[in-house]
Amino acid sequence: MPQMKSRHKHLRKTLKRTQRNRALKQQVKLATRAAREAAGDGDEQQTREALSRAYKAVDKATQAKVLHPRRGGRKKSVLARQVAQARGAE
């Protein structure tokens, strides 16, 4: 444990930030998984909505600086490619 008061505050801030970052990363993972599964199911409307939610989750994480902007763009690009491939495989 920290010895100084300022370090205690820093520790509290770090724990809050860690929780926020984990929550945002989890949202991104769940949204991208849902988009891939929706594409595999074949329902066009559901796929579009799931892809939109995944993009929104990635953009939120990028805006909060949980993901690097280029990583966010790469995630969206890879996801779009995977969804298009899943649609073509039907």
C-alpha positions as CSV (number, residue, x, y, z in Angstrom):
1,M,0.0,0.0,0.0
2,P,1.1,3.6,-0.6
3,Q,2.7,5.6,2.2
4,M,1.7,9.1,1.1
5,K,-1.8,10.6,0.9
6,S,-1.3,11.6,-2.7
7,R,-0.4,8.1,-3.7
8,H,-3.6,6.8,-2.0
9,K,-5.5,9.2,-4.2
10,H,-3.6,8.1,-7.3
11,L,-4.4,4.5,-6.4
12,R,-8.1,5.2,-6.2
13,K,-8.1,7.0,-9.5
14,T,-6.2,4.1,-11.1
15,L,-8.8,1.6,-9.8
16,K,-11.7,3.7,-11.2
17,R,-10.0,4.1,-14.6
18,T,-9.2,0.4,-14.7
19,Q,-12.8,-0.5,-14.1
20,R,-14.0,1.9,-16.8
21,N,-11.4,0.6,-19.3
22,R,-12.4,-3.0,-18.7
23,A,-16.0,-2.2,-19.0
24,L,-15.5,-0.5,-22.4
25,K,-13.3,-3.2,-23.7
26,Q,-15.9,-5.8,-22.7
27,Q,-18.6,-3.9,-24.5
28,V,-16.4,-3.9,-27.6
29,K,-15.8,-7.6,-27.4
30,L,-19.5,-8.4,-26.9
31,A,-20.6,-6.1,-29.7
32,T,-18.2,-7.5,-32.2
33,R,-19.1,-11.1,-31.3
34,A,-22.8,-10.3,-31.7
35,A,-22.1,-8.7,-35.1
36,R,-20.2,-11.8,-36.3
37,E,-22.9,-14.1,-35.0
38,A,-25.7,-12.0,-36.6
39,A,-23.8,-12.2,-39.9
40,G,-23.6,-16.0,-39.6
41,D,-27.3,-16.3,-38.9
42,G,-28.1,-14.5,-42.2
43,D,-30.7,-11.9,-41.1
44,E,-29.7,-8.8,-43.0
45,Q,-31.5,-6.3,-40.7
46,Q,-30.2,-7.8,-37.5
47,T,-26.7,-7.9,-39.0
48,R,-26.8,-4.2,-39.9
49,E,-28.0,-3.2,-36.4
50,A,-25.4,-5.4,-34.7
51,L,-22.6,-4.0,-36.9
52,S,-23.8,-0.4,-36.1
53,R,-23.7,-1.2,-32.3
54,A,-20.2,-2.7,-32.7
55,Y,-19.0,0.4,-34.5
56,K,-20.5,2.6,-31.8
57,A,-18.8,0.6,-29.0
58,V,-15.5,0.8,-30.8
59,D,-15.9,4.6,-31.3
60,K,-16.8,5.1,-27.6
61,A,-13.7,3.2,-26.5
62,T,-11.5,5.1,-29.0
63,Q,-13.0,8.4,-27.8
64,A,-12.3,7.5,-24.1
65,K,-8.7,6.6,-25.2
66,V,-9.2,3.0,-24.1
67,L,-8.3,2.0,-27.7
68,H,-5.8,3.8,-29.9
69,P,-7.5,5.5,-32.8
70,R,-5.7,3.4,-35.4
71,R,-6.6,0.2,-33.4
72,G,-10.2,1.2,-33.4
73,G,-10.2,1.8,-37.1
74,R,-8.5,-1.5,-37.7
75,K,-11.1,-3.3,-35.5
76,K,-13.9,-1.8,-37.5
77,S,-12.2,-2.7,-40.8
78,V,-11.5,-6.3,-39.8
79,L,-15.1,-6.7,-38.5
80,A,-16.6,-5.3,-41.7
81,R,-14.5,-7.8,-43.7
82,Q,-15.5,-10.7,-41.5
83,V,-19.2,-9.8,-41.8
84,A,-18.9,-9.5,-45.5
85,Q,-17.2,-12.8,-45.7
86,A,-19.8,-14.4,-43.5
87,R,-22.6,-13.0,-45.8
88,G,-20.9,-14.4,-48.9
89,A,-20.5,-17.8,-47.4
90,E,-24.2,-18.2,-47.0
